[in-house]
Amino acid sequence: MGSITSPDENLPLVDQNASIYHPKTHSRDVHILSLAFLLVFSAYGAVQNLESTVNDEGDLGTISLGILYVSFMVFSFFASLFVRKLGSKSALLLGTTGYWLFTAANMVPNWYTMVPASVYMGFCASIIWVGQGTYLTSTARSHARDCNLHEGTVIGNFNGEFWGIYATHQIIGNLLALFLLKDGKEGDSSGSCTKLLFFVFLCILTLGCILMCFLNSRDGAFEEQPKESSINCFAYVVSIAKTVIKPLFDIRILLIIPLFAYSGLQQAFVWAEFTKKIVKPALGESGIGGSMAIYGAADAICSLVAGRLTSSVSSVTWIIVGGSSAHAVVLLWILLKYSTSSGVLGMVYPLLMAAALGIGDGVMMTQINALLGMLFKHDMEGAFAQLKVWQSLSIAVIFFLTPYISLHMMAAIMLTALCISLSTFFILTQKVVKAL
């Protein structure tokens, strides 16, 4: 999930002042930030995976997630403004409260608790990711300056540590769900095992929130420009909107939007349809944790491998084709042959599907971000804003649609979207190669 930054160069989000910290402090802050996100998302990631199955009465879980991602999409337009007002550390601390409240709402799941919690978490999700990007970049630049190192290399190393640690959250949280739900009654959202699971997640989230408090504040730029950062908020909001709208006049963005949308669709498909209609019937509610742990492991490994193989637009093209092929196999399997069966194979098939879907997601997310960095060096803010807007929109659509359409219909929609996105992506890469 990426941050949306301000296009206004007069209001830098990162601290460009002289550092007041020892070089070791910078590395320490990266370790703390990475571990805090690991704790927060180990809990939230597993909660999200369980939503469509644990809170299936009246489709409360899927609709709540749909509301969450609509809120996330809307607040993403203005997240930079909130982070600028609060400072990056304060934004990180405030952001964690949304994840805590959403998990707590699952202890007493109903429309009056889940809907407000979903809206608030959408806001918190937008500012925590802007705060993360701002804080990590500021830390990397300070470390590069103090140690006389190449700034780009340090930014890459610090991001590598953060995303490497973050990628393991699916494994930890889902294994907890596997062990704590294995003796529970299926479909009983009020069962003692489910209550215990959410309580454990709340404890993990609390530790993540506490760990954030030990981060050093890196908002000297805000303190030096208190008046400038608050001048003409309306004009600032307008500039944010222009950042999102302007790229739509770029043919490259128009050709890659279908891939943006598919990247969101495939994630929502895993969270809502796959766990509810494939994993749960075959492995039970407790099996969701195990299957998603395999999904997370495949995702993390392929993210690292795909990142190291990336070197040019041509390499991105072939890597995306490989990852998309894994998704195409799963979708065709669902459409043509798959049905829940008993025995060993009935348990193995969903796990194989989870691994293939994880491979595709790991490839998709790393390569899309790499491609945007290569193609839009002068307007990265607008390009990444488009990514988050279309991802959030497509995720929300899936969560709202899933109660009304069958698994086979969803697979058909996904396969069609995949074919369209690859077709426009090939047109884009051909244009780029010819222009070189």
Secondary structure, 3 states (H helix, E strand, C coil): CCCCCCCCCCCCCCCCCCCCCCHHHHHHHHHHHHHHHHHHHHHHHHHHHHHHHHCCHHHHHHHHHHHHHHHHHHHHCCHHHHHHHHCHHHHHHHHHHHHHHHHHHCCCCCHHHHHHHHHHHHHHHHHHHHHHHHHHHHHHHHHHHHHCCCHHHHHHHHHHHHHHHHCCHHHHHHHHHHHHHCCCCCCCCCCHHHHHHHHHHHHHHHHHHHHHCCCCCCCHHHHHCCCHHHCCHHHHHHHHHHHHHHHHHCHHHHHHHHHHHHHHHHHHHHHHHHHHHHHHHHHCCCHHHHHHHHHHHHHHHHHHHHHHHCCCHHHHHHHHHHHHHHHHHHHHHHHHCCCCCCHHHHHHHHHHHHHHHHHHHHHHHHHHHHHHHHHCCCCHHHHHHHHHHHHHHHHHHHHHHCCCCCHHHHHHHHHHHHHHHHHHHHHHHHHHHHHC
